[in-house]
Amino acid sequence: MNLGSIDRILRIVVGVGAVTFALLSKNEYAVYGYIGIVPLLTAVVGICPAYLPFGIKTCKTN
């Protein structure tokens, strides 16, 4: 796991907001809101693949 609790909460908020926008908006660009699934999945799993090559960890435990 390389995501801390604040990072996970922010990812959940952003992901839910983006997916909600995709579902409720009549905007032609609303389909891009489904990208919000990615931060939701990373928050649930607790691992961000983009952090791995750089050795970034936002969690306090090993």
FINU-115013 format. One record per residue (C-alpha): x, y, z. Coordinates in steps of 0.5 Angstrom, whole numbers, padded with zeros to 4 digits, always signed. Example, Ala and Ser with C-alpha at 12.3 -4.5 7.8 and 13.67 -1.06 7.14 Angstrom:
FINU-115013
+0025-0009+0016;+0027-0002+0014;
END
This chain:
FINU-115013
+0000+0000+0000;+0003+0007-0002;-0003+0011-0001;-0005+0015+0006;-0012+0016+0009;-0012+0024+0006;-0010+0021-0001;-0015+0016-0001;-0021+0021+0002;-0019+0026-0004;-0019+0021-0009;-0026+0018-0007;-0028+0025-0007;-0026+0027-0014;-0028+0020-0017;-0035+0020-0014;-0035+0028-0017;-0033+0026-0023;-0037+0020-0024;-0043+0024-0022;-0042+0029-0027;-0042+0024-0032;-0048+0020-0030;-0052+0027-0029;-0050+0032-0034;-0052+0033-0041;-0046+0036-0043;-0042+0033-0049;-0036+0032-0045;-0039+0029-0039;-0037+0022-0042;-0030+0024-0039;-0033+0024-0032;-0032+0016-0032;-0024+0017-0032;-0026+0018-0024;-0027+0011-0024;-0019+0010-0024;-0018+0015-0017;-0024+0011-0014;-0021+0004-0016;-0014+0006-0013;-0017+0009-0007;-0020+0002-0005;-0014-0002-0007;-0009+0003-0003;-0004+0003-0009;-0003+0008-0014;+0001+0005-0020;+0004+0012-0022;+0007+0013-0015;+0011+0006-0016;+0017+0008-0021;+0018+0014-0017;+0018+0011-0010;+0012+0016-0007;+0009+0014-0001;+0003+0018+0003;+0002+0013+0008;+0006+0013+0015;+0007+0005+0015;+0011+0001+0011;
END
